[in-house]
Amino acid sequence: MLWLAWPAAAQEAYPSKPVRLYVGFPASGGPDLIARLISARLAESWGQPVVVENRPGASGSIAADLAAKSAPDGYTLLLSSSGPMTLNTLIMPALRYDAQRDFAPVATFGLFPLMLAVHPGLPVQTPQELIAHARANPGKLNNGASAVSMQLAMEMLKQIAGLDITTVRYAGSAATVTALLRGDVQMTILEATPLLPQVKAGKLRALASVSDRRIAALPELPTMGQSGVGGYEVTFWTGLFAPAGTPQPIVAKLSDALLRMIELPEVRERMQALGAEPVAEGSAQLAARMRADIGKYAPVVKATGLKAE
């Protein structure tokens, strides 16, 4: 393997120059803020700058493509998420990278819990009541989706529960929440952060966490499984990647640095404030997440014909 020929002294000295961290999303958004939190901590630990470079566009694929084609020496990294690294491979036929072949997974460090929420005018209090209501009113309910990934989450529920619900896509989370508040749509599956203020103000009703765990900011809210809807769970995540062929000692050093960082209380608090649930999962676990997600999403994409925006 390539890394076996890499000089041991160079591995031990890593990093000996600035590191570039590509982010496939705009500045000041959640992924960018998390990238800057991590880059600052790594730079402080290493004594070398970690420069965040935003390359938004194509649902995160532009940054991923740039990172995939970079030198596999540990000096170009990618902060990415479920969409670019799993869903895009299924819905973007012209994708110029293979997420499983072209990257070395480093670590998962954040999960983004999703919430199923409804307009308070909808006469349901639980996921099971929503399913019953939708079955009794086929084709009459609308779901708001901020992105194709959120539409995927609803399509999975529709398949599992046998529902006829129409999805309306909006340009981002804020527009989706506004549509739900107005009653233009009756429900949404969305990341928890933009929904929480409206739920706590009583303007929207949260039914369940769609992820595999409860939402830290709303611990009384059950998961879908705890609500009696088995076999349904969608968890989106953020992780760090290096180009394939990056020497294994470098990947291991990066992974170890991130896993130790995520245990710091101040880092965990900041990530939670940004809507992420901190986790500490190494390279093998991140690779397993990718494989599992692709296996879970592929049948849904095939059955529904989901396409990228």
N, C-alpha and C positions, 0 to 999 in steps of 0.2 A: 504493500500500500504506500501511497505518496508520503504519508506522514512519517513512515519509518525512516525515510531518507532525509528527513528534515533535521538540521543540526540540533543536537541536544542543548547546546549553549543558547541557541536562539529561542528554543522553547522555554528555557528557564528564565530568559530575560524578558519574555513577553509580558506586557507590551513595552517596547522601547521607543515608540513614536506614537503620534496621535491616531486614534481609532475613529472611523466614520460609522455612524449609526443611521441607516436609512429608515425613514418612517413613511408609510404610504398614505398618510392622511394629513390634512391641513394643520398648520400651526394653531395652537391654542385649543384644539379639540382634546378629548380625553386621551387618545393614544399618544398624541404629541406631548401632553403634560406628563404622562407616565414615562415616556422616553426621556424627557429632560430630568425627571426625578432620578431615574436609574443612571443616566449618563453622568450626572453630577456626583453621585455616590461612587461610581466606578472610577471617575477621574480622581476623586479625593483618595481613594484606596490605592490606585496605581501610580499616582504622580504623573499621569499622562492625560492630555485632553481627550475627551470623548465627544465628538462633534455630531450633533443631531442634524441631519439633512432631510428636509421634508420634500418628498416627491409624490404629491397626491395625484389621483386620477385612476380611472379604470378599476374602481373598487379595490384599490391597494395593489393592483398588479404591476403598475409602472415601477414602483420601488422594489417589488419582489424580483422583477426581471433584471433590474440593474444589479441587485445584490447577487443573484444567481450567476451572473456573468463576471463577477469580480474575482480578483485573485484569492485563492483559498489559503490566506496566510494569517487570518484572525484580525486583520486591520480593516475589514469591511464587514459589518454586521447588519442584520435586519430585525427590526421590531415589527412583528406582524400578528395576525389574528386568524380566527376561524375562517372568515370569508376568503381572504386571498390564498390561504394555505389548504383549504379543503373545498369549500363550496365553489370557488371560481374554477377549479379544475373540472367541475361537472357542468357548469352553465356557460362557460366561455370557450368554445371550440378552438378559437385561434390563439389561445394562451401560449406564450412563448417560453414558458418554463414548466417544469414538472416538479411540483412541490415536494414530492417524496424522493425523487431522484436527485434533484439539484441542490438540496440543502442538507446541512447537518443540524438537526434540532439540538438546541442548547438547554433550554429550560422553559417551563410554563411558570408564570409568576402572578397571573391575575385571571380570575373568572368574572364574567359579567352576567349577573343573574337577570333573567327575564321575568316579566310580570304579565299575567293575563288580567286585563282591567276592562271594565265596561262603563258605559254611560249610566248614571244613577236612575235614569228613566226605564232602563231595561229591568223587567221584573224577575231578576235572578240574584241569588246571594252566594251561590257556590258553582264550581265547574260543572257538577252533575246537573244542576238546575239549568245552566246555560246550554248544555248538550240537549237536555229534554226540550227546552224552548226552541232551539234551532231545528230539532227534528220535527217539531210541531209546526214550524213556519219555514219550510224549505224555500231557499232563494230569496227570502225577505230580509235577511240580516247582512250588514256590511261590516267588513273588518278593515281597519286602517293599518297600513304597513309603511314603515319609514325606509325600507330597503328590501331587496330581494331576500336577504337572509331572514328578515322578520316575516316575510311572506312564507318562506319555507317552513318556519315554525308553525304557522297556522295551517299550511297544507298538510303537515304531519298530523295535526290534531283532526283535521277534516277526514283524513284517511282512516285513522284509528277509530274515530267515533261515527263515521258515516254521515257527515254533515254536508249540507249545501249552503255555503256561505261565500259571498262575493268579496274579494279583496280589492281595495282601492289603494294604490300606491301614492305616497306623498314625498315631497323633497325634504326628507330629514325628520328627526324626532319632534322638533318644535311644531312643525306643520301637522304632524299626525296627532299630537296631543290637542292642538287647537281644533282640529276636525272632530275629535271625540268629544271635546267640551261643548261644541256647537250641536252635537247630535247628528252630524253629517254621516258618521259611522257609529255603530253601536258598541264596538269592541276593538281591542288591539292587543297584540303581544309585542312588548317593547322592553328595552332595557329599563331597569327600575328607576334610575336617577331622575329622568325628566317627568316620570309619573308620580313620584313620591309627594311633592308639594301639593299636587291636586288631590291625591288620595287623602292626605292628612287634613286637607281643608274641607273634605267631604264633597268635593266637586266631581270626583270619579270614585268608582268602587273597585277595589282590588279583590280578585277572586282567588288567585293562587300564584305561587312561584312556579315558573315553568322549568326551572333548572333542578338539579339533583339535590339542592339544599335550600333551606330557608334564606330569606334576604335579611342580612344583618340589621338593616335600618328599619325592618318591619318584621320582627321575629315571631309575632303572633300569626302571621300569614302562613298557611300550610303550603306544602308542595302539591303538585297535581297528584302524585302518587298517594300522598297522605289524604287527599280529598276523594280518593276512590277511583281516580282515572289512571289505571295501571298501564305500563308499557309506553308511557309518553314522557319524554324528558329532552330538553334542548339546553345545552350549556355552551355559551360562546366564551372564548378565552383569548388571552394575549400571551405571546411567548417570544423568545429570542432565538434567532437562527444565524448560522454561518454558512457560507458557500460549501457545497459538497467538496470533500477533499481537504478541508481544513484539518491540520494535524490533531489527532485525538487528544494529546496532552493540552492543547490550546482549548479545545471544546470543554474538556474536563475542568480546566482552570476557570473558564467563563461560567460554567454551570455552578461550580462551587461558590464563586463570588456572588452570583445572583441568589442562590439558595440561602446563603448566610445573610445577605442584605434584606431579604423578604422577612426574616425573623426579627428585624429591628422594629421596636414599637413605633418610632416616628415614621418609618417607611410604611408600615401597615396602616397607620392612621391616615396618612396622606392618600394612599391608594383607595381606602374606603371612602374618603371625601370625594374622590374622583369617580366613584361608582363601581370600583373593582373590589372583588373579594380576594385578598392576598392568598396565594397558595405557593407551595414549594415542591415542584415536581421536576425531576431531572430529565436528561436527554431521552432515556428509554420511555419514560412516561409520556413525554410530549409526542414522541413518534407513535406511541400506542394510541394517543388521543386522535392524532391525524388519521390513522388507519380506521379507527372506530367511526369517526365522523363521516368519512367518505363512504364507508360501508352502510351507514345509517341513512345518509342523504341521497345516495345514488338512486334507489328505487323510487323515492318521492319525486326527484327531478325527472326521471324517465316517465313516470305516470302522469305528471302534471305539465310537462313541457316548460318548466320554469326557464326563463331567460334572464340574462344580465340586463340591467337598466341601460 
